[in-house]
């Protein structure tokens, strides 16, 4: 396995654990023009990993509680369990991840009632909850097809540019919270893969993004008032948006400048921008009450610091079998909701702090 493949696989969790925004892509294969596809095994690399992480200040749009002193608490701690698969074959790469997010009481499973009152805990009430936290499942898939490999050439390698690829993918999620998000989308475009120092890489992918099936209880009829389906509200809360643009990036680099006896550290990160995709309730006229434009969504983990614990303890043969890491996550206009104006993001004229996520978190990743 080449160093580049090992680095890509080791960085896969940087892309996987933030699957809730739909942001990941694998790097291309090194140039193999000198060999024919028939001379290579079908899979050059197969890398499977599991991870556990803890996020102390996650958010879920529209789910919050009002404290006795009147302040709003829109944060929820989340436990994250993830499985990640990465493989490389003669013409490209495949990346798949599925994660389960388990929230604390401030993001309760739906329905949830307060003790003895019979009142539903939701963004409408802001009542503190004592119910079990909600569970979210999020899956993501990305595939690349390298131009150097397809056309059996080195023409798409120049300077730091390593390769150009076609990229396709899709995302899907479901959750049992009050918001009840259920997202489906597809992406397609190009990926430009660049080399970084210390055998690292940086990928950037301009894409077309189409979220064709989604759900929001805030767009559903009878939440705030009876309404008229298709005029002031959506009968079932299901939405289909307009295709828009997206840019996804990720990077990985070992800290090779450290002394040899300390070369167990690496940094990685990723960022994605997703264009405005229409109004929050596409089937409803823009002038309808509570129906506003979506905004550009920014989902990022700008930096993750990883300790290759297995290499440090057992030597290079076991590199990245066990990784310990800490990262910072920032997500603005979560799911495209305007954090300043969306009904799901505000409460009595002020932000409910649920449509912007900013948290430091950490975890452990194991290869098997």
Buried (B, 14 or more C-beta within 10 A) or exposed (E): EEEBBBBBBBBBBBBBBBBBBBBBBBBBBBBBEEEEEEEBEEEBBEBBBBBBBBBEBBBBBBBBBBEEEEEBBBBBBBBBBBBBBBBBBBBBBBBBBBBBBBBBBBBBBBEBBBEEEEEBBBBBBBBBBEBBBBBBBBBBBBBBBBBBBBEBEEEBBEEEEBBBBBBBBBBBBBBBBBBBBBBBBBBBBBBBBBBBEBBBBBBBBBBEBBBEBBBBBBBBBEBBEEBEBBEBBBBEBBBBBBBBBBBBBBBBBBBEEEEEEEBBBBBBBBBBBBBBBBBBBBBBEEEBEBBBBBBBBBBBBEBBBBBBBBBBEEEEEBBBBBBBBBBBBBBBBBBBBBBBBBBBBBBEEEBBBBBBBBBEBBBBBBBE
